[in-house]
């Protein structure tokens, strides 16, 4: 019996008309047309996961072309990205009613990975990616366009 746990970096990607993140009543980042990416990191995630996920995000063809068909990427529309760290994407809910977050990476692991994720995504996008603040209480506002929401798990890459 295989007892290896499937560990993965997770992203919830929403196509937006606009999005912003506010911390302590101050807008930290905001974007117009583009993607809001909520990113969850686990302890065993690594640069291979970052590379694969960032490439997948910028190449997703989820924006409408002239024929109203989802056929264009964020790069082709020259859109923006707002990426927010969200450890709750790794909530375990099998037992009881209070989620467990034991699978989420601790800050000493997650923060450097999150920073590398942002750096890689910015490089691929060709401009700065908006962010929240790791570990802060944040309010996120968005207008989901479509709505279009995609969930990607790096364990799918195999």
mmCIF file of the C-alpha atoms, coordinates in Angstrom:
data_MODEL
# 
_entry.id   MODEL 
# 
loop_
_atom_site.group_PDB 
_atom_site.id 
_atom_site.type_symbol 
_atom_site.label_atom_id 
_atom_site.label_alt_id 
_atom_site.label_comp_id 
_atom_site.label_asym_id 
_atom_site.label_entity_id 
_atom_site.label_seq_id 
_atom_site.pdbx_PDB_ins_code 
_atom_site.Cartn_x 
_atom_site.Cartn_y 
_atom_site.Cartn_z 
_atom_site.occupancy 
_atom_site.B_iso_or_equiv 
_atom_site.pdbx_formal_charge 
_atom_site.auth_seq_id 
_atom_site.auth_comp_id 
_atom_site.auth_asym_id 
_atom_site.auth_atom_id 
_atom_site.pdbx_PDB_model_num 
ATOM 1   C CA . UNK A 1 1   ? 0.000   0.000  0.000   1.00 0.00 ? 1   UNK A CA 1 
ATOM 2   C CA . UNK A 1 2   ? 1.301   3.440  -0.941  1.00 0.00 ? 2   UNK A CA 1 
ATOM 3   C CA . UNK A 1 3   ? 1.314   5.713  2.101   1.00 0.00 ? 3   UNK A CA 1 
ATOM 4   C CA . UNK A 1 4   ? 2.865   8.709  0.332   1.00 0.00 ? 4   UNK A CA 1 
ATOM 5   C CA . UNK A 1 5   ? 0.686   11.777 0.689   1.00 0.00 ? 5   UNK A CA 1 
ATOM 6   C CA . UNK A 1 6   ? -0.010  13.802 -2.421  1.00 0.00 ? 6   UNK A CA 1 
ATOM 7   C CA . UNK A 1 7   ? 1.470   17.190 -1.630  1.00 0.00 ? 7   UNK A CA 1 
ATOM 8   C CA . UNK A 1 8   ? 0.851   20.142 -3.875  1.00 0.00 ? 8   UNK A CA 1 
ATOM 9   C CA . UNK A 1 9   ? 0.821   23.856 -4.368  1.00 0.00 ? 9   UNK A CA 1 
ATOM 10  C CA . UNK A 1 10  ? -2.742  25.007 -5.062  1.00 0.00 ? 10  UNK A CA 1 
ATOM 11  C CA . UNK A 1 11  ? -4.105  28.003 -6.882  1.00 0.00 ? 11  UNK A CA 1 
ATOM 12  C CA . UNK A 1 12  ? -7.598  29.362 -7.321  1.00 0.00 ? 12  UNK A CA 1 
ATOM 13  C CA . UNK A 1 13  ? -7.550  31.619 -10.366 1.00 0.00 ? 13  UNK A CA 1 
ATOM 14  C CA . UNK A 1 14  ? -10.369 34.045 -11.066 1.00 0.00 ? 14  UNK A CA 1 
ATOM 15  C CA . UNK A 1 15  ? -10.731 36.096 -14.222 1.00 0.00 ? 15  UNK A CA 1 
ATOM 16  C CA . UNK A 1 16  ? -11.620 39.590 -13.016 1.00 0.00 ? 16  UNK A CA 1 
ATOM 17  C CA . UNK A 1 17  ? -12.701 42.952 -14.324 1.00 0.00 ? 17  UNK A CA 1 
ATOM 18  C CA . UNK A 1 18  ? -10.984 44.396 -11.253 1.00 0.00 ? 18  UNK A CA 1 
ATOM 19  C CA . UNK A 1 19  ? -9.679  43.268 -7.873  1.00 0.00 ? 19  UNK A CA 1 
ATOM 20  C CA . UNK A 1 20  ? -8.058  44.790 -4.811  1.00 0.00 ? 20  UNK A CA 1 
ATOM 21  C CA . UNK A 1 21  ? -6.648  43.793 -1.451  1.00 0.00 ? 21  UNK A CA 1 
ATOM 22  C CA . UNK A 1 22  ? -7.038  46.011 1.602   1.00 0.00 ? 22  UNK A CA 1 
ATOM 23  C CA . UNK A 1 23  ? -5.084  45.726 4.866   1.00 0.00 ? 23  UNK A CA 1 
ATOM 24  C CA . UNK A 1 24  ? -5.969  47.890 7.887   1.00 0.00 ? 24  UNK A CA 1 
ATOM 25  C CA . UNK A 1 25  ? -8.319  50.006 5.759   1.00 0.00 ? 25  UNK A CA 1 
ATOM 26  C CA . UNK A 1 26  ? -5.539  50.784 3.248   1.00 0.00 ? 26  UNK A CA 1 
ATOM 27  C CA . UNK A 1 27  ? -5.546  49.421 -0.304  1.00 0.00 ? 27  UNK A CA 1 
ATOM 28  C CA . UNK A 1 28  ? -2.292  47.483 -0.663  1.00 0.00 ? 28  UNK A CA 1 
ATOM 29  C CA . UNK A 1 29  ? -2.724  46.458 -4.314  1.00 0.00 ? 29  UNK A CA 1 
ATOM 30  C CA . UNK A 1 30  ? -5.334  46.751 -7.019  1.00 0.00 ? 30  UNK A CA 1 
ATOM 31  C CA . UNK A 1 31  ? -5.669  45.683 -10.635 1.00 0.00 ? 31  UNK A CA 1 
ATOM 32  C CA . UNK A 1 32  ? -8.012  46.181 -13.545 1.00 0.00 ? 32  UNK A CA 1 
ATOM 33  C CA . UNK A 1 33  ? -8.689  43.417 -16.069 1.00 0.00 ? 33  UNK A CA 1 
ATOM 34  C CA . UNK A 1 34  ? -6.686  40.319 -15.244 1.00 0.00 ? 34  UNK A CA 1 
ATOM 35  C CA . UNK A 1 35  ? -6.394  37.480 -12.766 1.00 0.00 ? 35  UNK A CA 1 
ATOM 36  C CA . UNK A 1 36  ? -6.841  37.192 -9.027  1.00 0.00 ? 36  UNK A CA 1 
ATOM 37  C CA . UNK A 1 37  ? -4.710  34.243 -7.896  1.00 0.00 ? 37  UNK A CA 1 
ATOM 38  C CA . UNK A 1 38  ? -5.131  32.763 -4.426  1.00 0.00 ? 38  UNK A CA 1 
ATOM 39  C CA . UNK A 1 39  ? -2.089  30.578 -3.715  1.00 0.00 ? 39  UNK A CA 1 
ATOM 40  C CA . UNK A 1 40  ? -1.760  27.852 -1.069  1.00 0.00 ? 40  UNK A CA 1 
ATOM 41  C CA . UNK A 1 41  ? 1.686   26.433 -0.237  1.00 0.00 ? 41  UNK A CA 1 
ATOM 42  C CA . UNK A 1 42  ? 2.558   23.147 1.491   1.00 0.00 ? 42  UNK A CA 1 
ATOM 43  C CA . UNK A 1 43  ? 5.791   22.225 3.291   1.00 0.00 ? 43  UNK A CA 1 
ATOM 44  C CA . UNK A 1 44  ? 7.172   20.065 0.472   1.00 0.00 ? 44  UNK A CA 1 
ATOM 45  C CA . UNK A 1 45  ? 6.459   22.504 -2.361  1.00 0.00 ? 45  UNK A CA 1 
ATOM 46  C CA . UNK A 1 46  ? 9.533   23.605 -4.278  1.00 0.00 ? 46  UNK A CA 1 
ATOM 47  C CA . UNK A 1 47  ? 10.830  25.622 -7.214  1.00 0.00 ? 47  UNK A CA 1 
ATOM 48  C CA . UNK A 1 48  ? 9.652   22.951 -9.675  1.00 0.00 ? 48  UNK A CA 1 
ATOM 49  C CA . UNK A 1 49  ? 6.084   23.532 -8.484  1.00 0.00 ? 49  UNK A CA 1 
ATOM 50  C CA . UNK A 1 50  ? 6.551   27.304 -8.786  1.00 0.00 ? 50  UNK A CA 1 
ATOM 51  C CA . UNK A 1 51  ? 7.944   27.039 -12.315 1.00 0.00 ? 51  UNK A CA 1 
ATOM 52  C CA . UNK A 1 52  ? 5.164   24.752 -13.535 1.00 0.00 ? 52  UNK A CA 1 
ATOM 53  C CA . UNK A 1 53  ? 2.340   26.694 -11.882 1.00 0.00 ? 53  UNK A CA 1 
ATOM 54  C CA . UNK A 1 54  ? 3.525   30.142 -12.991 1.00 0.00 ? 54  UNK A CA 1 
ATOM 55  C CA . UNK A 1 55  ? 3.900   28.966 -16.587 1.00 0.00 ? 55  UNK A CA 1 
ATOM 56  C CA . UNK A 1 56  ? 0.438   27.410 -16.464 1.00 0.00 ? 56  UNK A CA 1 
ATOM 57  C CA . UNK A 1 57  ? -1.127  30.598 -15.080 1.00 0.00 ? 57  UNK A CA 1 
ATOM 58  C CA . UNK A 1 58  ? 0.300   32.965 -17.714 1.00 0.00 ? 58  UNK A CA 1 
ATOM 59  C CA . UNK A 1 59  ? -0.555  30.554 -20.540 1.00 0.00 ? 59  UNK A CA 1 
ATOM 60  C CA . UNK A 1 60  ? -4.160  29.794 -19.518 1.00 0.00 ? 60  UNK A CA 1 
ATOM 61  C CA . UNK A 1 61  ? -6.406  30.774 -22.400 1.00 0.00 ? 61  UNK A CA 1 
ATOM 62  C CA . UNK A 1 62  ? -9.381  32.068 -20.424 1.00 0.00 ? 62  UNK A CA 1 
ATOM 63  C CA . UNK A 1 63  ? -9.903  35.537 -21.902 1.00 0.00 ? 63  UNK A CA 1 
ATOM 64  C CA . UNK A 1 64  ? -12.298 36.139 -24.783 1.00 0.00 ? 64  UNK A CA 1 
ATOM 65  C CA . UNK A 1 65  ? -11.100 36.764 -28.308 1.00 0.00 ? 65  UNK A CA 1 
ATOM 66  C CA . UNK A 1 66  ? -12.980 38.844 -30.904 1.00 0.00 ? 66  UNK A CA 1 
ATOM 67  C CA . UNK A 1 67  ? -15.469 35.978 -31.338 1.00 0.00 ? 67  UNK A CA 1 
ATOM 68  C CA . UNK A 1 68  ? -16.225 35.821 -27.587 1.00 0.00 ? 68  UNK A CA 1 
ATOM 69  C CA . UNK A 1 69  ? -14.383 32.491 -27.285 1.00 0.00 ? 69  UNK A CA 1 
ATOM 70  C CA . UNK A 1 70  ? -12.007 31.929 -24.353 1.00 0.00 ? 70  UNK A CA 1 
ATOM 71  C CA . UNK A 1 71  ? -8.882  31.752 -26.463 1.00 0.00 ? 71  UNK A CA 1 
ATOM 72  C CA . UNK A 1 72  ? -6.464  34.386 -25.117 1.00 0.00 ? 72  UNK A CA 1 
ATOM 73  C CA . UNK A 1 73  ? -3.969  34.338 -22.247 1.00 0.00 ? 73  UNK A CA 1 
ATOM 74  C CA . UNK A 1 74  ? -3.199  37.062 -19.705 1.00 0.00 ? 74  UNK A CA 1 
ATOM 75  C CA . UNK A 1 75  ? -0.075  37.817 -21.766 1.00 0.00 ? 75  UNK A CA 1 
ATOM 76  C CA . UNK A 1 76  ? -2.069  38.338 -24.959 1.00 0.00 ? 76  UNK A CA 1 
ATOM 77  C CA . UNK A 1 77  ? -4.530  40.762 -23.373 1.00 0.00 ? 77  UNK A CA 1 
ATOM 78  C CA . UNK A 1 78  ? -1.734  42.524 -21.447 1.00 0.00 ? 78  UNK A CA 1 
ATOM 79  C CA . UNK A 1 79  ? -3.706  42.098 -18.214 1.00 0.00 ? 79  UNK A CA 1 
ATOM 80  C CA . UNK A 1 80  ? -2.564  42.272 -14.611 1.00 0.00 ? 80  UNK A CA 1 
ATOM 81  C CA . UNK A 1 81  ? -2.296  39.750 -11.795 1.00 0.00 ? 81  UNK A CA 1 
ATOM 82  C CA . UNK A 1 82  ? -3.048  40.093 -8.088  1.00 0.00 ? 82  UNK A CA 1 
ATOM 83  C CA . UNK A 1 83  ? -1.618  37.105 -6.148  1.00 0.00 ? 83  UNK A CA 1 
ATOM 84  C CA . UNK A 1 84  ? -2.609  36.507 -2.534  1.00 0.00 ? 84  UNK A CA 1 
ATOM 85  C CA . UNK A 1 85  ? -1.207  33.863 -0.202  1.00 0.00 ? 85  UNK A CA 1 
ATOM 86  C CA . UNK A 1 86  ? -4.026  31.780 1.283   1.00 0.00 ? 86  UNK A CA 1 
ATOM 87  C CA . UNK A 1 87  ? -3.120  28.896 3.587   1.00 0.00 ? 87  UNK A CA 1 
ATOM 88  C CA . UNK A 1 88  ? -6.803  27.935 3.957   1.00 0.00 ? 88  UNK A CA 1 
ATOM 89  C CA . UNK A 1 89  ? -6.661  26.347 0.483   1.00 0.00 ? 89  UNK A CA 1 
ATOM 90  C CA . UNK A 1 90  ? -5.098  23.355 2.273   1.00 0.00 ? 90  UNK A CA 1 
ATOM 91  C CA . UNK A 1 91  ? -7.863  22.944 4.858   1.00 0.00 ? 91  UNK A CA 1 
ATOM 92  C CA . UNK A 1 92  ? -8.606  19.352 5.868   1.00 0.00 ? 92  UNK A CA 1 
ATOM 93  C CA . UNK A 1 93  ? -12.312 18.938 6.501   1.00 0.00 ? 93  UNK A CA 1 
ATOM 94  C CA . UNK A 1 94  ? -12.799 15.161 6.724   1.00 0.00 ? 94  UNK A CA 1 
ATOM 95  C CA . UNK A 1 95  ? -13.252 14.981 10.484  1.00 0.00 ? 95  UNK A CA 1 
ATOM 96  C CA . UNK A 1 96  ? -15.365 17.313 12.569  1.00 0.00 ? 96  UNK A CA 1 
ATOM 97  C CA . UNK A 1 97  ? -16.500 20.769 11.615  1.00 0.00 ? 97  UNK A CA 1 
ATOM 98  C CA . UNK A 1 98  ? -13.388 22.786 12.372  1.00 0.00 ? 98  UNK A CA 1 
ATOM 99  C CA . UNK A 1 99  ? -10.927 22.683 9.464   1.00 0.00 ? 99  UNK A CA 1 
ATOM 100 C CA . UNK A 1 100 ? -7.345  21.610 10.110  1.00 0.00 ? 100 UNK A CA 1 
ATOM 101 C CA . UNK A 1 101 ? -4.542  23.484 8.365   1.00 0.00 ? 101 UNK A CA 1 
ATOM 102 C CA . UNK A 1 102 ? -1.767  21.036 9.211   1.00 0.00 ? 102 UNK A CA 1 
ATOM 103 C CA . UNK A 1 103 ? -0.870  20.592 5.533   1.00 0.00 ? 103 UNK A CA 1 
ATOM 104 C CA . UNK A 1 104 ? -0.217  24.294 4.981   1.00 0.00 ? 104 UNK A CA 1 
ATOM 105 C CA . UNK A 1 105 ? 3.438   25.314 5.066   1.00 0.00 ? 105 UNK A CA 1 
ATOM 106 C CA . UNK A 1 106 ? 4.776   27.167 8.098   1.00 0.00 ? 106 UNK A CA 1 
ATOM 107 C CA . UNK A 1 107 ? 5.806   30.777 7.456   1.00 0.00 ? 107 UNK A CA 1 
ATOM 108 C CA . UNK A 1 108 ? 9.555   30.000 7.439   1.00 0.00 ? 108 UNK A CA 1 
ATOM 109 C CA . UNK A 1 109 ? 8.940   27.720 4.433   1.00 0.00 ? 109 UNK A CA 1 
ATOM 110 C CA . UNK A 1 110 ? 5.957   29.464 2.864   1.00 0.00 ? 110 UNK A CA 1 
ATOM 111 C CA . UNK A 1 111 ? 7.219   33.062 2.784   1.00 0.00 ? 111 UNK A CA 1 
ATOM 112 C CA . UNK A 1 112 ? 10.355  32.383 0.689   1.00 0.00 ? 112 UNK A CA 1 
ATOM 113 C CA . UNK A 1 113 ? 8.334   30.156 -1.678  1.00 0.00 ? 113 UNK A CA 1 
ATOM 114 C CA . UNK A 1 114 ? 5.604   32.782 -1.985  1.00 0.00 ? 114 UNK A CA 1 
ATOM 115 C CA . UNK A 1 115 ? 8.216   35.463 -2.731  1.00 0.00 ? 115 UNK A CA 1 
ATOM 116 C CA . UNK A 1 116 ? 9.814   33.256 -5.413  1.00 0.00 ? 116 UNK A CA 1 
ATOM 117 C CA . UNK A 1 117 ? 6.347   32.542 -6.847  1.00 0.00 ? 117 UNK A CA 1 
ATOM 118 C CA . UNK A 1 118 ? 5.646   36.300 -7.102  1.00 0.00 ? 118 UNK A CA 1 
ATOM 119 C CA . UNK A 1 119 ? 9.068   36.966 -8.627  1.00 0.00 ? 119 UNK A CA 1 
ATOM 120 C CA . UNK A 1 120 ? 8.669   34.218 -11.241 1.00 0.00 ? 120 UNK A CA 1 
ATOM 121 C CA . UNK A 1 121 ? 5.111   35.271 -12.089 1.00 0.00 ? 121 UNK A CA 1 
ATOM 122 C CA . UNK A 1 122 ? 6.201   38.919 -12.447 1.00 0.00 ? 122 UNK A CA 1 
ATOM 123 C CA . UNK A 1 123 ? 9.042   37.885 -14.736 1.00 0.00 ? 123 UNK A CA 1 
ATOM 124 C CA . UNK A 1 124 ? 6.773   35.831 -16.971 1.00 0.00 ? 124 UNK A CA 1 
ATOM 125 C CA . UNK A 1 125 ? 4.089   38.537 -17.020 1.00 0.00 ? 125 UNK A CA 1 
ATOM 126 C CA . UNK A 1 126 ? 6.641   41.237 -17.809 1.00 0.00 ? 126 UNK A CA 1 
ATOM 127 C CA . UNK A 1 127 ? 5.389   43.544 -15.074 1.00 0.00 ? 127 UNK A CA 1 
ATOM 128 C CA . UNK A 1 128 ? 4.941   43.659 -11.323 1.00 0.00 ? 128 UNK A CA 1 
ATOM 129 C CA . UNK A 1 129 ? 2.342   41.355 -9.814  1.00 0.00 ? 129 UNK A CA 1 
ATOM 130 C CA . UNK A 1 130 ? 0.180   42.898 -7.095  1.00 0.00 ? 130 UNK A CA 1 
ATOM 131 C CA . UNK A 1 131 ? 0.293   41.191 -3.702  1.00 0.00 ? 131 UNK A CA 1 
ATOM 132 C CA . UNK A 1 132 ? -1.213  41.161 -0.281  1.00 0.00 ? 132 UNK A CA 1 
ATOM 133 C CA . UNK A 1 133 ? 0.846   40.754 2.872   1.00 0.00 ? 133 UNK A CA 1 
ATOM 134 C CA . UNK A 1 134 ? 1.742   37.268 4.041   1.00 0.00 ? 134 UNK A CA 1 
ATOM 135 C CA . UNK A 1 135 ? -0.028  36.475 7.307   1.00 0.00 ? 135 UNK A CA 1 
ATOM 136 C CA . UNK A 1 136 ? -2.051  39.702 7.432   1.00 0.00 ? 136 UNK A CA 1 
ATOM 137 C CA . UNK A 1 137 ? -5.809  39.919 7.802   1.00 0.00 ? 137 UNK A CA 1 
ATOM 138 C CA . UNK A 1 138 ? -6.846  41.038 4.319   1.00 0.00 ? 138 UNK A CA 1 
ATOM 139 C CA . UNK A 1 139 ? -10.071 42.042 2.650   1.00 0.00 ? 139 UNK A CA 1 
ATOM 140 C CA . UNK A 1 140 ? -10.238 41.103 -1.005  1.00 0.00 ? 140 UNK A CA 1 
ATOM 141 C CA . UNK A 1 141 ? -12.715 42.669 -3.381  1.00 0.00 ? 141 UNK A CA 1 
ATOM 142 C CA . UNK A 1 142 ? -13.259 41.503 -6.920  1.00 0.00 ? 142 UNK A CA 1 
ATOM 143 C CA . UNK A 1 143 ? -15.619 41.520 -9.822  1.00 0.00 ? 143 UNK A CA 1 
ATOM 144 C CA . UNK A 1 144 ? -15.355 38.038 -11.292 1.00 0.00 ? 144 UNK A CA 1 
ATOM 145 C CA . UNK A 1 145 ? -15.697 38.210 -15.069 1.00 0.00 ? 145 UNK A CA 1 
ATOM 146 C CA . UNK A 1 146 ? -17.840 35.421 -16.489 1.00 0.00 ? 146 UNK A CA 1 
ATOM 147 C CA . UNK A 1 147 ? -17.712 34.135 -13.832 1.00 0.00 ? 147 UNK A CA 1 
ATOM 148 C CA . UNK A 1 148 ? -14.540 32.233 -14.626 1.00 0.00 ? 148 UNK A CA 1 
ATOM 149 C CA . UNK A 1 149 ? -12.812 30.397 -11.775 1.00 0.00 ? 149 UNK A CA 1 
ATOM 150 C CA . UNK A 1 150 ? -10.122 27.745 -12.320 1.00 0.00 ? 150 UNK A CA 1 
ATOM 151 C CA . UNK A 1 151 ? -8.525  25.556 -9.649  1.00 0.00 ? 151 UNK A CA 1 
ATOM 152 C CA . UNK A 1 152 ? -5.036  24.202 -10.312 1.00 0.00 ? 152 UNK A CA 1 
ATOM 153 C CA . UNK A 1 153 ? -3.154  21.730 -8.169  1.00 0.00 ? 153 UNK A CA 1 
ATOM 154 C CA . UNK A 1 154 ? 0.503   21.050 -8.980  1.00 0.00 ? 154 UNK A CA 1 
ATOM 155 C CA . UNK A 1 155 ? 0.026   17.339 -8.407  1.00 0.00 ? 155 UNK A CA 1 
ATOM 156 C CA . UNK A 1 156 ? -1.873  17.445 -11.729 1.00 0.00 ? 156 UNK A CA 1 
ATOM 157 C CA . UNK A 1 157 ? 1.366   18.085 -13.589 1.00 0.00 ? 157 UNK A CA 1 
ATOM 158 C CA . UNK A 1 158 ? 2.340   14.422 -13.464 1.00 0.00 ? 158 UNK A CA 1 
# 
